[in-house]
Amino acid sequence: MLDGIRRALEPATLQQWVEDIDRVVSQDPAIGEDPVLRAIVWRANRSHLVHWAQAILADPGAPVCANTSPDALAAVRDLVRRGHDDSVSQAWSAGQAVAWRNWMQIAFELTADHHELATLLDYSARSIFEFGHLTSLATVAEVRKERELLTERTHAERLETVALLIDAAPIARERAETRLGYDLNRHHL
């Protein structure tokens, strides 16, 4: 198992896995047609892969906790804020399927012993899908939170805040972020 994880984390292999996942996830028009959103989702894809693999390396027998890294949560927030709630679960499912196929290729290269392979695949499936389930639960919680944030602030308040920012009016960044429910400390188009 650990040899396979180390192989998956090799830069060239990891890059290929991420590209495979990104290609499948980008077939969703909500992601594929928006370069900013696509970049955010791609960072989340890499984050998910690395999180799972590093957790296995750190404690091979332990369950892998949900990935609630800033990159993972940013992708969920941005998808929800743009009205693409369904794309969250579709992207996750598509990415997980590609990762599983790539992992099986490594597993078949690790051993020809049928019993050893069956044990490896059983453990891997339980680990990957439990990680997916936990991350999915965390994602659902984040989607709910984002929906609540979007609906509890008034449209007029958000519009006023954006107008103040565009006019370079004296409004504290923290106050504007609170009113918008949005981190302004990033690049904007």
Secondary structure, 3 states (H helix, E strand, C coil): CHHHHHHHCCHHHHHHHHHHHHHHHCCCHHHHCCHHHHHHHHHHHHHHHHHHHHHHHHCCCCCCCCCCCHHHHHHHHHHHHCCCHHHHHHHHHHHHHHHHHHHHHHHHHHCCCHHHHHHHHHHHHHHHHHHHHHHHHHHHHHHHHHHHHHHHCCHHHHHHHHHHHHCCCCCCHHHHHHHHCCCCCCCCC
